[in-house]
Amino acid sequence: MRRQFAVLCAAGCLGLVAFSPVLAASASSSTAAAKKPPKSSASSSSTTSTSGKAASKKSSTTPTTASQGSPSQGSPSQSSACGTPQTAHEPAPAQGASQNYPAANAGAVDVQRASQSDLKVANVTANSGWTYKVITPSGPRISVRFIDQATPSSAVHFAAQMDQAGRDIHVRVTNC
């Protein structure tokens, strides 16, 4: 009886392993078909899917679908229009001391070491024509966003964090 059960379990596992690629391929092709935007004219109704279920939606312009960078799909919200980040790895300031780091052409950030593992934004200086917003004022990672007043879609992201040993500070400045 036990031998028969073991043989049945082994056969079931073998069958599952043999058919899983076939089942996965058919499941992925059906989800790909559900994500494909429908062909329609500018004045017809379209359907968009965000959770695998179709929802009817009237559109007077071209149909819209969720982009690959949308937060609903779990991908980062950073735009692909951002340039390559400028990085700097330097010795961390002593505890209680602060150091000034440039933020490209937008300004500068004074970073203070608050504890063995935490940093703090001590001061922010925006250059002429730029404004700033402190996103994360203190903690293991701090961040500041600079916005160009002449072109509000242009931004500089400043981020700094300590390494796990607390010896180095990693600064990253990205132009978007």
N, C-alpha and C positions, 0 to 999 in steps of 0.2 A: 504494500500500500504506500509506504513512504517512498519507495523507489519510483513508483508511478507518478506520485506527486512531484518528485524532483525532475523527472523527465518532462512532465507537462509544464512545469515552471521554466525549464531550460528552453523548451520549444517555444513557449510564449515570448520569452526574452529575445530569442533569436529572430522570431517573426517580427517583433516590434522594432528591432534594430534594422532588419532588412527593409521594412516598409516605411520607416520614419523619413528617409529622404524623399520618398514619393509623396508622403503626406505633407511634408514641409514645402515642397515645390508647388503643390496645388494650393496650399494655404497662402503662400506668398504671391502667387499669381492672382488669386482672388482679391487680396488686399491691394495689390498694385492696380487692379482694374477699378477698385473702389476709390483710390486716390487720384486716378487720372481725371483731369478736368473734362467736362463734356464739351462737345463741339456745339456751338450755338451762335446765333446771330446777335447783334447788339440789342435787339428789342425783345428777345425771347426770354423765358425763364430759365434759370440754371439751378443746379444743385451743387452744394459744397458739402464736404464731409470733414468733420473734425474728430469725431469719436467712432468712426466706422459706420455710422447711421446717416443716411441721406436726409437732408432737410431742404425743402423747396424754398426758393428765394427769388423774388422778382427783381430784375435788374434792368435799368434803362441804359446802362452803358455796358462795357465788356464785363464778363463774369470775373469774379475775384476768388482766389483760393488762398489758403494759408501758405505763407512763404516758408522756406526752409529755416530761416532764422527766427521763427516765431517762438515766443516763450511757451506756447501750448505744446510744442513738440519737444521740450526739454533741452534745446540747444542754446548756447550762449546768445545773449542779445546784442553782442558787439557786432557792429556793422562790418561787412567785408570791405568797405571803403577805407578802413583804417590802414595806416601805413605800418611798416615794420617797427615794432617797439624798440626804443633805445634803452639799453639796460646798463646798469652800473652795479658792480659788486665791490664794496669797500668795507674796511673795518668799521664796526658799529661804534657810535659815540659812547662815551662812558655814561654810566647810569646818572641821570639828572642833567647831563649836558645835551646841547642841541647842535645840529649842523644844518647848513643851508644847502639845498639841492635845486638846481635849475629845472624848470618845467618847459623845455624847448623855448619857443619865442613868446610864451604866454606869461611867464613870471617865474616865481621861485617859491619853495616851501621850506620852512624851518621845521625839521623833525627832531623831536626830543625823545630821548630814551627814558621812558617812565619806570620801567622795571627790568628785570632780567630778560623777559620775553615780550614786553609790550612797548609800543611806540605811541607818540602823541603828536598831533599837529600843533606846533607851538605858535607859528605865524605863517600867514600866506601873503605874498606880495604879487599882485596882478600888474602886468605891464599896461601901458596906455592902450585903451581900446579893448581890454579883456576884463571879464568878470570871473568870479570863481564861486564854487559851492563845495564845502567840505562834506564829502559823502560819508566817510568813516573817520571820526575825529581821534579815536584812540583804540588800542587793542593790538593784537599780534600783526594785523595788517591795517594800514591807513590808506585812504584814497581821497583825492581832490580832483574835481573836474573844472577846467577853465573853459569859458565860452567866449568866442570872438563876437563882439557886439556888432561889427560890420557884417559878419556872416554867421548868424546864430547856428547854422548847421555845422560850422567848423568848431571842433573842440579838441582840447588836449587833456588826456587822462594821466594823472600822476598817481602811482601806487608804490608803497614801500612796505617791506616786511623784513623781519630778522630771520636768520637761519636758525635751525633747531638748537645749535650749541650756543647761540647768543653772541657769536664773535663777529659775524658779518651782517651788513644790511644790504638788501637787494632792492634797487630802485628801478622802476620801469616807467617810461614816459612814452605815450602813444599819441600820435596826431591822427585825428579823425575828421 
